[in-house]
Structures are given as structure tokens and as C-alpha cells.
Amino acid sequence: MKIAVCVNHVPDTEAKIKISSDGKSVDTGGVNFILNPYDEIAVEQGLKLKEKFGGDVIAVTVGQEINKETLRKALAMGADKAVLIKTNVLCDSYVVAEALKNYLQEINPDITLFGKQSIDYDNAQIPSLVGEMLNLPSITVVVKMEIENNKVICEREIEGGHEKVISQMPIIISVQKGLCEPRYPTLKGIMASKSKPIEEKIYNLPENKVEIVSLRLPQSKSAGKIVGTDVSAVKELVRLLHEEAKVI
């Protein structure tokens, strides 16, 4: 079985984000980057499928030279191969999907795994875009997955419950927390990942469909207000919620 896992290089959730002087990008100085947590689950699921059915796990990402750090994390976990689709510009979801589509067409994997979304922009668009571009079935937010007689049986989260979906391979799947628990890389895996080659690909990609006009940090929360300490405060609280907060 050939398994592709698409991963992203994202700022650590504990990083303090600053806006660059251009007002349109994030200042990456001093920011620690990690393998996107949802994609880490996808890597683990790929490794579990390999252990059960045999084959290869190929980690692939779109970005700059620095993205190789994330690919090495996937290699340390146990991926067999890593591929960087190189670009020196910030790509929107459409262009990233186009880049991934080009590579996936070359290798024709049986299963392509994604995290359900990337924690930097949280668009949750790329798995479905790639599925549409490749004209392949796509199942999103998967929390349970089995393969029987070449059929992929998935449970996915929907509002108010779970939905069971059955499809054929080749297939695109994006995974949610709860599907599996990512393993910790072993020391042997970490050392081996440092010497493994990372293949580079360059494609002629289209222009971005989305333009970032400006970025800004959320406004600081205002101080709380105490309107009373007993039942007599209810009337004033309702008035403030209606006239100032405008939530009722």
C-alpha cells in the first residue's frame, strides 16, 4: 500500500505571535515551528496502516527550505520518504492544493492522509480541494477508520453525532483528534532522520486567489464591570447586555 501524508510547518501554539512591519505577514523571528498537530495524527495513522498492510509512507509538504524541519519529524516518527514541494512565496490554500495535486498525480497513492486543518490559518480547505482536483472521493474529520476488502470504512464527526461512510481506494482522508495517538519518535528514529535525503520538487504554480490585505492582533479585552451583588442588579445587567454589549 502506498500512503501519502500531507503535512504543514506551523507556529507552536505557545508562540507569541507578532505582526511584521508590512502589516501583512507574521514576524517569524524567535518563533518555534512544529509539525501541525492534526497532521501528526495523520502521520501516525499512515504508519499504522503500513504496519498492518505493508507498503510505504511518504510525507510531503509545500513551502520553503525551513519546512524540512517538519519533514524530519515525520521521518523520525517512521515515514519512509519525505518530499518538499519548494516555493519561496506564501501560498494560499488553492495554490497549496494545486502543488500537492501535481505531486500526488505522479505517485498515485492508495490513500492520502491530511490533518483536518492547519492550526495557523484554520481554513480546513485543502483536503477537499485536492480531492476535487484529483476527482477522488474525500472523507473529512475522520475519527475511526478501517479497511476491509479494499473498502475504506470511516466514521466522521458531524454536528450532533457521527456519520459512517464507505468508499473505495484511492481516496483522500482528513483526520480528527481521537482517531489515534501519535507516537513519540525514538532516539534511533531521530538520528536516522537526520541522514535521510529529502526530495525536492518545483512546479509552475498559479497565482494566489486570495490577497492578504492586512493582519492585526485581536483587541485587548476590556475590564469587567460589577453592576451589583444581589437580585437588584438583574435589571441593570439586562439593560447593559441589551444596550452596550448588544447580545440580547
N, C-alpha and C positions, 0 to 999 in steps of 0.2 A: 504494500500500500504506500502510495506517495502522498505525504501530508505536508501542506504548506501552512505556515503560521505567519500572519502579517502582524508586525509589532511596531510600536511607536516609542520615541525617545521624548520623555515629558519631564517637566519640573517636578521635583519632590513635593509632595503635599505639604510638607513642613517648611518649604522655602518661602522667604519673604519676597514677594513679587514687587518689582519697581518698573515704572514705565520709562522707556528710553526717551532721550531728548527730542526725537522726531514725533513723539506722541502717537505713534502707530505700531509700536512693537514693544516687546518685553526686554528689559535690560538683563542679559544673561550673566553679567558679572557676579561672581560669587554664588550663583545658583547651582545647586546639586541636581543633576538629572538622573532619572531612573527608567527602568523598563515599565511601561504603563501597566498598572496593577491588573486591569482586566485582561490585557494581553498575556500577562504572566499565567493566568488561568488557562488561556488558550494554548500556551506552550505546554503546560502540564497535561492538558487533555490530549494534545498531539503525541506526547511521549507515552501516555497510557495506551493510546491506540497502537502505537508502534510495538510496545511490549506485548500486546495481545495478538496483533495480526502480522507483525513484521513490517519491514519497509524502512523509509527514511523520513526524517522530519527536517524541513527546510524553513529556516527563519528568514524573513525578508522585510526590509524597511525602506522608506523613502526619506531622503534627507542629505545632510552634509557629512563630512568626514567624522565629526564628533558622534554621529549616530552609531558608529562601530562599537562604542562602549556598551550600548544596549544589546547589540547583536552578540557580543561576547558573553553577556549574562545568559542569553538564550543557549549559547553553545555550552556554557558551564553547567546549565541545567541538564543538558544531554542532547540538544539538537545536533544533527549530523552535518549540517551545512548552513552557511549564512550568506546572505546576498544584500548588498547595499545598492539601491537604485539612486544614483547620485544626482543631486540638484543643488545649486548654490543659492536658490531663491526660496522664499517662503511660499509654499503651495497651498491652495485651498483644497477642500475635500474632493472637488471634481478632478483636479489635476492629480492628486494623490491616487485616486481611484483609477484614473487613466494609466498612470505609471504601473500600478500593480496589475492591472488588466494585461498590459503588454508582457510583463514577465510571466504571469500565470498562463497565458496563451502558449508561451514557449515550453513550459514544463508539464502542462496538463495534469495537475494533481487530482487525486481521487477526492480529497477533502481539503478545503481551505478554511482555516480557522482564524477568527478575529476575536478580540475582546469586544464587548457590546458597544463600547465607546472609549474615547481617549479622554483622560482627565484634564487635558489642557483647554481645548475648545468645547468639549462635550457635545459635538454635533451629532454623533451616532448615525452618520450618513454613509460612511464608506463601505461597510459590508453589503448594504443593499444596492449601492451604486455599482460595485464590482459585479454583483450577481446579475444586475440588469445589463451591464456592458458585455458580459460573457454569455448572456442568455442561459443562465443556470438557476436552478432552484435555490432560494435563500431562506434560511430559518434564523430568526433573531432571538435574542435574550433567552438562550437555551440553558436550562438548569438540570436537565437529565438527558443522557444520550446513550443509545445502544445501536449496535449494528448486527443485523440478522439477515442472512441470505441476500447480501448485497443491498439490503434496505436499511436506511437510516431512520431510526425511531427516536423522536425528540419530544421533550416536554419544554414548553416555553412559558415565560411569565406573561400574563395578560392582566388587565385590571380586574381584580376580584377573584382571580384563580389562575389555573394552569390550563394550557391547551396542548393536546397531543397531536403531533404532525408526523407523517410518514412520507419519505421521499426516496429517490434513487441517487446514487453517485454517478457522476461528480456533483458536488454540492458546496455551497457557501454556508458557513455556520458562524454566528457570533454568540459568544458565551457570556453568562452572567455569574455573579458570585453564587456559590452553592453547588456548582457543577463538580468541582474538585478543589483540593487544597494544594497549591503549588509547593513543590519540594524545594528544599534548600540545596544549593549547589555544594557538592563535596569539594574538599581541597584538591583532590585529583582532577575533578572536572574543571575547577577554576584554573589550575596550572595548565591543563591541556588546552583550554580555550584560548590561552594567550599565544599559542603557536599555530592554531588553526588558521588557514587562509580565509579571507572574506572576499568573495567575488564582487566585483563592481559592474554595474550596468548603467548605461546612459541612453536615454531615449529622447527623441524630439517630442516634447510635450506641448500641449496647447497653453494659451494664456489663461490666467485665473479668471473665473467667472465672478468672483467676489472681490471687492476692493475694501480694505480696512481704511476707514476714514479717520477714526481716532480711537484711542483706548484711554480709559480713565479708571481709577480705583473707586470703589463704592464710597459714598458719603459716610462720614462717621456718624454713628448713632447719637441722637440727642439724649440728654439726661432724662431719667424717668421723672414722673410727676406723681406725687401723692395727693389725692383730692379729698381724702378723709379716712377715718379708721372704723366707721360703723355704717349702719344701713342708711344713714342720712346722706352718704356720699354717692349713692347709686344714681340719683337724678343728675348730679353734676358729671359723673363718669359717662353716662349715656349721652349727655349733651356734647362732651368733648369728643367722644368717639364719632358722633354724627357730624359735628361742625368743624373740628380741627383734623382729626385723623381721617375722617370721611370713609370709615369702614362699615358703617351701618346707615 
